[in-house]
Amino acid sequence: MDTSVFKLESFEDNYEAGDDIGSGHFAVVRRCTHRKTGQAFAAKFIRKRRGGGRKGAKMEEIVKEINILRCIDHPNVISLHEVYDTKMEVILVLELVSGGELFEYISEKEALSEEEASSFIKQILEGVKHLHDNKIVHLDLKPENIMLLNHNSTNIKLIDFGLARRLTDQEDMRAMMGTAEFIAPEVVSYEPLSLATDMWSIGVITYILLSGSSPFLGDSQQETYHNITALNYEFDHDLFHNTSELAQDFIDKLFIRNPRKRSTVHDCLNHPWIKPVEDKEAIARRSAMINIDNFKSFMARKRWRQSMRVVSLCNRLSRSIQLRKSTDTLSSRTTMSSRNTLDEETSQEGAGSAGSLGSPNDDPTTLGSPEDDPTSLGSLDTDPLVSEQDSGCDTNTNPSFDIPSEATA
């Protein structure tokens, strides 16, 4: 990588870090302020993976994200300002996006017409068009990654390019990555990914926005995968009773199994639901409404799942801390026991005793080392209650995944 992208001075010399505003598996995002200009930014602190460890992001993955962000310059996509490299982490100084999720903003409304809804989708499409024009596929488009610039603006920003990739003509890209209910059939089937993979996700986002229901979400991940590959969705009348045929057609043309036949971002931007040609299309879009009541219920359920996830993570971390304390206590007692035994041996040998106590491991009353003790709790790093993913504080209710290819065989 071209190291000139990294600032030579330290992050602390130029910025004052503030409160945390987000976190993930290997990263924490903090509000920061430039010391000279007073301008506010978001600093993403990404922990590096060191040596053969499992914790932290691989440098090659961090570099991919940086290189992609450097290519982006669009009002509907978050921008990269500066990059700092330290011994333990890489710090990305990003445009501050503080308006919250688009879906949260919509859930506070009492009503929303399709005309307004389509204007939001159009902004998403404009941002995705910029990516696709640069051969970049996002691969994790979902409501959590669609934000508003600030609380006084309805300007949309696409964020989180941790899974994004630049496509080339030289090789096919196959990967199991994304968020289960938003991934395209080719992801599930481990077929080549393309720009069309993002378009499927836009179809899912639009479906949820209009109905307050997720089209392919099942009771299990496997059921979700089956629904996706089988195109098992419908426009239920109870959910879409006030939805225009134009909107349904827009979605139908995105939910196509063959990526080559799926609507492109250019097709979508010219679809009459986004860009009405005739007056009757504009009127139909203006008079149709999203299912706001069900949408509010959808968001309430999402917040509840998010709360439960946070509670679960806190409980796991609490148990892990208790396990570590128990391990430290056990190790301390074992060390003390070994010392007492050694002192007793030394005392008896000094008195000329003929009966040696033997080694601690031969004595059934001696605990021995933690490694030999079957009751030893082990170290925190091997605690089965805290996996590599759970060790973060990601409160995302739709966690992204990135599964190595061999795991999908």
C-alpha positions, 0 to 999 in steps of 0.5 A: 500500500502507498504509505503516503496516505498515513499522516506522519504526525500523531492523531493526538497532535491534531485531534481531541477525541470525545465520546464513543458514538459507535462500536463493532467487533474490532473498531470503536468510533469516537467523535473528535474535534480538530484542534486548530479548526474546531471542525467535528469528525468521526474517528474510527479506531480499528484494532490491528490483528497481531501475529497469529492472533484472532482478535483484531482486523487483518491489515490487508482488510483495513487497507482495502477499506481505506483504498475504497474510501479514498476513491469515493467523493459523493454527497450521499456517501461518507467521506474519508478525511485522514488516516493515522497508523499506530502500533496497535491500531489504524485510525480513520478520520471520517466525515461526521454523520450524526443524524441517526438511521433513516429508518429511525427518522421515518418511524417518528413520522405519523405518515409518509407518502410513496413520493417521500419514500421514493425520494429517500430510495433515490438518494440511496440509488445515487450513492450506489451509482457512484460506487458502481461507476467506480466498480465498487460493490458495498455488500452490506447495504441495510437500514443500519448503514443508511444514515442522515447527515445530521438532525436538521437534514434529510441528506442520506449518507451510506456508511460502513465500507468494511465489506466493500470490494472493488471488482475486476474483470480478471477474476470472479469474486465469491464470498459469504458476506453481508447480513443474512436477510439482505443478501442476494441468492448468489451470496447464499449459493456461493456464486460470483458476486457483482454490482447486481448483488447490491441491487437485491439489497436495495429491493429488500430495503424498499420492501421493508420501508413500504410494508414494515416487514422483511420479505425473506426473514425466516425463523432461522438463518437456514430458513432465511437462506431458503426463502432467498434462493426460492424467491419466497416472498409476496405482497401480502394485502394486509401489508401492501393494501395502500401500495402502488403497483409502480412500487411493487413493480420496482421491487419485483425487478430487483428480486430476480434470481439471475443477477444479469436480469436484475435491474441495474442502478441506472434502470432503477433511477429511470424507473417510473416509481423513482422518475415518473414520466406521466402525470398518472404515475406521479399522482399514483405515487403521491396518493399511495402511502407506506404502511406506517403503523406496521413500520413503527411496529417493525422498528419497535421490535428491532429496538427490543432485539437490540436491547436484548442483544446488549443485555446478552453481551453484557451478561457474557462479559460479566460472566467472563470477568467472573471466570477470570477472577475465579481463575486468578484466585485458583492460580493464587491458591495453587501457587500458595499450596505449592509453596507450603508443600515445598516449605514442608519438604524442606523442613522435614529434609532439614530435620533428617526425616526418612519419609519424603512427601514426594512431588506435589503431583504425586500427592492426591491432596495437592492441586498441582498446576492449573494446566494439570487440574481438570477443574481449571477454568483456563484463561479468558482468551479461551473462554467459550462464552466469549467468541471473537465476534461477541468480544466486541460491543456491536449493538447491531441487530443485523450483524454482518458476517464474513465466512471463509470459503472453506466454511461454506463447502 
